[in-house]
Structures are given as C-alpha cells and as structure tokens.
Amino acid sequence: MLKRILIIIIVLNLGTACSRVSKKEEIELEKSKFYNSYNRWELDDLANELEEHKRVYGYTPEVIKFRFLLNERTEAKEKLEELIKKVKRELVDNELTTLKKHMSKNLRNTATLDKLADVDFTKYRVFVSKTSFGDREAKNIVALNTGEETFYFNVEFKYENHVWEVVEFQERR
C-alpha cells in the first residue's frame, strides 16, 4: 500500500514539473512575440500583447522591461512624425533650416542640400509616404509635384542618442 502511495505522489510530482516546463516555454514564446513587435515598431500590437501577458501571468520582468521599451519607442516615433511635419511645413515656405539641422554631414548630403537650396519650393506640393521602420532606422518617400512633373526622393532616418538624423535624402531615378 505504501508503494502505491509513493508511486502516485511521484507521478503527480512529475506531472507538475512537466507543467512548469510548459509554462516556462509559454513565457519564452510570449517574450519572443514582444521582441518581434518591438523590432518591427508595431507598437499597438506590443501594447496589446503586454496587456494580455499581464492579464494571464501578472507583472513579469519581461512586462516591466517591454513597457519601458514601448514608452521609449512611442516617444521616438512621435519625435520622427513631428520632424517630418516640421520639414514639410518648412519646405512649403521655402525653408531648409530643420532639414539642415537634422541631416547627417557627408559629401552626398551636402551636395543634396546645395541643390535643394537652389529650388523654389513654393511652386511645389509636398507629399510624404507612410514611414516604414527598422530596428533603429526609418524610411519614407517624399514627392514634390508641380502639376506636370513629380520628383521623388528616398529619405532614410537613423535614431541615435534619442535624436533622429536624416542619413540619406536622395532623388529616385
């Protein structure tokens, strides 16, 4: 009789140990979802995933870590959107101050700024595509339209030290 009780206890303990491993694997899977959403800048998805994880597992270290990272990315995205709006407004007013301030200093960008300084942007309508994000970079397309002609530019941004920098502003061909 004692042997049967010991066997039942051992089997129950093995079952609980296996469920703990399963729970740990589930947490790791959730964590990888966080990384994917974070790296792709899918901030709404990340917020929803964190809320679901918190509801199921409570406040885990991953939730705390990714809440902080989510807030940081949200702030960075808002900064970029504001920068793009400001540059667009200034282009319409034939001003390049913000673009010059945020453009990285290299030979190609200097030449591009010189060419842009010669253009009268008051004759153009400025359109900006939706921004696509990478880990620490972003890209979009700017179109300048006069009605008859449209010029397209690839714009690449890089995020370093909490500041967005235009690393490339190149005309598409």
C-alpha positions as CSV (number, residue, x, y, z in Angstrom):
1,M,0.0,0.0,0.0
2,L,2.9,2.4,0.9
3,K,4.5,1.7,-2.5
4,R,1.3,2.6,-4.4
5,I,1.0,5.9,-2.5
6,L,4.7,6.7,-3.2
7,I,4.1,5.9,-6.9
8,I,1.1,8.2,-7.0
9,I,3.0,11.0,-5.3
10,I,5.9,10.6,-7.7
11,V,3.6,10.6,-10.8
12,L,1.8,13.7,-9.5
13,N,5.1,15.5,-8.9
14,L,6.3,14.6,-12.4
15,G,3.1,15.9,-13.9
16,T,3.5,19.2,-12.1
17,A,7.2,19.5,-13.1
18,C,6.2,19.0,-16.7
19,S,3.6,21.7,-16.5
20,R,6.2,24.1,-15.1
21,V,8.4,23.4,-18.1
22,S,5.4,24.0,-20.3
23,K,4.6,27.3,-18.6
24,K,8.2,28.4,-18.9
25,E,8.1,27.7,-22.7
26,E,4.9,29.6,-22.9
27,I,6.6,32.6,-21.3
28,E,9.5,32.4,-23.6
29,L,7.2,32.3,-26.6
30,E,5.4,35.4,-25.3
31,K,8.7,37.0,-24.9
32,S,9.7,36.4,-28.5
33,K,6.4,37.9,-29.6
34,F,7.4,41.0,-27.6
35,Y,10.8,41.2,-29.4
36,N,9.2,40.8,-32.9
37,S,6.6,43.6,-32.3
38,Y,9.3,45.8,-30.7
39,N,11.8,45.4,-33.6
40,R,9.1,46.0,-36.3
41,W,7.8,49.1,-34.4
42,E,4.3,47.5,-34.2
43,L,3.7,49.5,-31.0
44,D,-0.1,48.9,-30.8
45,D,0.5,45.2,-31.2
46,L,3.2,45.3,-28.5
47,A,0.9,47.1,-26.1
48,N,-1.9,44.6,-26.6
49,E,0.5,41.7,-26.2
50,L,1.8,43.1,-23.0
51,E,-1.7,43.6,-21.6
52,E,-2.7,40.1,-22.5
53,H,0.6,38.7,-20.9
54,K,0.0,40.8,-17.8
55,R,-3.6,39.5,-17.5
56,V,-2.5,35.9,-17.8
57,Y,0.9,35.8,-16.0
58,G,0.9,39.1,-14.0
59,Y,3.7,41.5,-13.9
60,T,6.7,39.6,-15.0
61,P,10.2,41.1,-15.6
62,E,9.5,41.0,-19.3
63,V,6.3,43.1,-19.0
64,I,8.2,45.7,-17.0
65,K,11.1,45.7,-19.4
66,F,9.0,46.0,-22.5
67,R,6.7,48.6,-21.0
68,F,9.7,50.8,-20.7
69,L,10.9,50.0,-24.2
70,L,7.4,50.6,-25.6
71,N,7.3,54.1,-24.0
72,E,10.8,54.8,-25.4
73,R,9.8,53.7,-28.9
74,T,6.5,55.6,-28.8
75,E,8.4,58.8,-27.9
76,A,10.9,58.2,-30.7
77,K,8.1,57.6,-33.2
78,E,6.3,60.8,-32.2
79,K,9.6,62.7,-32.5
80,L,10.1,61.4,-36.1
81,E,6.5,62.3,-37.0
82,E,6.9,65.8,-35.7
83,L,10.3,66.2,-37.5
84,I,8.7,65.1,-40.8
85,K,5.8,67.5,-40.3
86,K,8.1,70.4,-39.5
87,V,10.4,69.7,-42.5
88,K,7.3,69.5,-44.8
89,R,5.9,72.9,-43.4
90,E,9.3,74.5,-43.9
91,L,9.7,73.2,-47.5
92,V,6.4,74.7,-48.4
93,D,7.7,78.0,-47.0
94,N,11.0,77.6,-48.9
95,E,13.0,77.0,-45.8
96,L,15.6,74.2,-45.1
97,T,16.6,75.0,-41.5
98,T,15.3,71.9,-39.8
99,L,16.4,69.7,-42.7
100,K,19.9,71.1,-42.5
101,K,20.0,70.7,-38.7
102,H,18.9,67.0,-38.8
103,M,20.8,65.9,-41.9
104,S,24.0,63.9,-41.3
105,K,27.2,65.6,-42.5
106,N,28.6,63.7,-45.5
107,L,29.5,64.6,-49.0
108,R,26.4,63.3,-50.7
109,N,24.0,65.1,-48.2
110,T,26.0,68.3,-48.5
111,A,25.6,68.2,-52.3
112,T,21.9,67.4,-52.0
113,L,21.4,70.4,-49.6
114,D,23.2,72.7,-52.1
115,K,20.9,71.6,-54.9
116,L,17.8,71.9,-52.7
117,A,18.8,75.4,-51.7
118,D,18.5,76.5,-55.3
119,V,14.9,75.2,-55.7
120,D,11.9,77.4,-55.1
121,F,9.6,75.0,-53.2
122,T,6.7,77.5,-53.1
123,K,5.8,76.2,-56.6
124,Y,5.6,72.6,-55.4
125,R,3.1,70.5,-53.5
126,V,4.9,68.2,-51.0
127,F,3.7,64.7,-50.3
128,V,5.2,62.3,-47.8
129,S,4.6,58.5,-47.8
130,K,3.9,56.4,-44.7
131,T,7.1,55.8,-42.8
132,S,8.5,52.2,-42.5
133,F,10.6,51.3,-39.6
134,G,13.6,49.1,-39.0
135,D,15.4,48.5,-35.7
136,R,16.9,51.9,-35.3
137,E,16.1,53.4,-38.7
138,A,13.2,54.6,-40.7
139,K,12.4,55.3,-44.4
140,N,9.9,57.1,-46.4
141,I,9.4,58.7,-49.8
142,V,8.9,62.5,-50.4
143,A,7.2,63.6,-53.6
144,L,7.4,67.1,-55.0
145,N,4.7,67.8,-57.5
146,T,4.3,70.9,-59.8
147,G,1.2,69.5,-61.6
148,E,3.2,68.5,-64.7
149,E,6.2,66.9,-63.0
150,T,6.8,64.9,-59.9
151,F,10.1,64.3,-58.3
152,Y,10.6,61.5,-55.8
153,F,13.2,61.3,-53.0
154,N,14.1,58.4,-50.8
155,V,14.6,59.6,-47.3
156,E,16.4,57.4,-44.6
157,F,16.5,58.3,-41.0
158,K,18.6,56.9,-38.2
159,Y,17.8,57.1,-34.5
160,E,20.8,57.6,-32.2
161,N,21.1,59.2,-28.7
162,H,17.3,60.0,-28.7
163,V,17.6,62.1,-31.9
164,W,16.5,61.3,-35.5
165,E,19.0,62.2,-38.2
166,V,18.5,62.2,-41.9
167,V,21.2,59.9,-43.3
168,E,20.1,60.0,-46.9
169,F,18.0,62.3,-49.0
170,Q,18.4,61.0,-52.5
171,E,16.5,61.6,-55.7
172,R,14.9,58.4,-57.1
173,R,15.6,57.6,-60.7
